[in-house]
Amino acid sequence: MTTVKKLWIGIGILALLSPLGLIIPALFDASGAWGEWGLDKIKKLIGYIPEGMQKLAELWKSPMHAYTVPGQKPGLAHESLVYILTAVIGIAITAGLAYVIAKLLGRKNKGN
């Protein structure tokens, strides 16, 4: 098995495991996915919002806010499927961009 094939299998496994951040807190009656806190939750946890975090909080808006899709039904199973879907979309976009950049750089280096 090639290294690239092993890499894609590993990435696929990680995409399938992505809903664990939802499932484990649900099993233990926790308040939500660890580390996916908004500014209000950070302030509640540590008592203040770090200056840098406050300043950069509005810089980026996710195209799939809170890992949701239009028409999504409530429930852990549906949320888990959407997490996997967003992981696959993110992987596809990242791999596509990396491929295009590699092709462009390859052309540039052939001319030298």
C-alpha positions as CSV (number, residue, x, y, z in Angstrom):
1,M,0.0,0.0,0.0
2,T,1.4,3.4,-1.0
3,T,2.1,6.2,1.5
4,V,-0.5,8.4,-0.2
5,K,-3.2,5.7,0.1
6,K,-2.4,5.3,3.8
7,L,-2.6,9.0,4.2
8,W,-6.1,9.2,2.6
9,I,-7.2,6.2,4.8
10,G,-6.0,8.0,7.9
11,I,-7.7,11.3,6.9
12,G,-10.9,9.3,6.2
13,I,-10.8,7.7,9.6
14,L,-10.3,11.2,11.3
15,A,-13.3,12.5,9.3
16,L,-15.4,9.6,10.6
17,L,-14.2,10.3,14.2
18,S,-15.0,14.0,14.0
19,P,-18.4,13.7,15.8
20,L,-16.7,12.3,18.9
21,G,-16.5,15.9,20.1
22,L,-20.3,15.9,20.2
23,I,-20.9,12.3,21.2
24,I,-18.6,12.1,24.2
25,P,-20.0,15.2,25.9
26,A,-23.5,13.9,25.3
27,L,-22.6,10.6,27.0
28,F,-21.2,12.3,30.0
29,D,-23.8,15.1,30.3
30,A,-21.2,17.7,29.6
31,S,-22.0,21.2,28.3
32,G,-20.8,20.7,24.7
33,A,-17.8,19.9,22.5
34,W,-14.5,20.7,24.3
35,G,-12.7,23.7,22.9
36,E,-15.6,25.0,20.7
37,W,-16.5,27.8,22.9
38,G,-17.8,31.2,22.0
39,L,-16.7,34.4,23.8
40,D,-19.5,34.1,26.3
41,K,-18.4,30.6,27.4
42,I,-14.8,31.7,27.6
43,K,-15.8,34.6,29.9
44,K,-17.9,32.2,32.0
45,L,-15.0,29.7,32.3
46,I,-12.1,32.0,33.1
47,G,-13.8,35.2,34.1
48,Y,-12.7,37.5,31.3
49,I,-12.2,37.5,27.5
50,P,-8.5,37.7,26.5
51,E,-7.8,40.9,24.6
52,G,-6.4,39.2,21.5
53,M,-9.3,36.8,21.3
54,Q,-11.8,39.7,21.7
55,K,-10.0,41.6,18.9
56,L,-9.9,38.7,16.4
57,A,-13.3,37.2,17.2
58,E,-15.1,38.9,14.4
59,L,-12.3,38.4,11.8
60,W,-13.6,35.1,10.4
61,K,-17.1,33.9,9.9
62,S,-17.5,30.3,9.1
63,P,-19.4,29.4,5.8
64,M,-21.1,26.6,7.7
65,H,-21.8,28.2,11.1
66,A,-21.9,25.8,14.0
67,Y,-21.4,22.9,11.5
68,T,-25.1,23.1,10.4
69,V,-26.7,22.8,7.0
70,P,-30.1,24.2,5.9
71,G,-32.9,21.8,6.7
72,Q,-30.9,19.9,9.3
73,K,-33.0,18.0,11.8
74,P,-32.2,18.1,15.5
75,G,-30.6,15.2,17.3
76,L,-27.2,13.7,17.9
77,A,-27.3,11.4,14.9
78,H,-28.1,14.2,12.4
79,E,-25.5,16.5,14.0
80,S,-22.9,13.7,13.8
81,L,-23.6,13.2,10.1
82,V,-23.3,16.9,9.4
83,Y,-20.0,17.0,11.3
84,I,-18.7,14.2,9.0
85,L,-20.1,16.0,6.0
86,T,-18.4,19.3,6.9
87,A,-15.2,17.3,7.5
88,V,-15.4,15.8,4.0
89,I,-16.1,19.2,2.5
90,G,-13.2,20.8,4.4
91,I,-10.9,18.0,3.3
92,A,-12.0,18.3,-0.3
93,I,-11.4,22.1,-0.4
94,T,-8.0,21.8,1.3
95,A,-6.8,19.0,-0.9
96,G,-8.1,20.8,-4.0
97,L,-6.3,24.0,-3.1
98,A,-3.1,22.1,-2.3
99,Y,-3.3,20.3,-5.7
100,V,-3.8,23.5,-7.6
101,I,-1.0,25.3,-5.7
102,A,1.3,22.3,-6.3
103,K,0.5,22.3,-10.0
104,L,1.1,26.1,-10.3
105,L,4.4,25.8,-8.5
106,G,5.4,22.8,-10.6
107,R,4.8,24.8,-13.8
108,K,6.8,27.7,-12.4
109,N,9.8,25.5,-11.6
110,K,9.8,23.8,-15.0
111,G,10.4,27.2,-16.6
112,N,13.7,27.7,-14.6
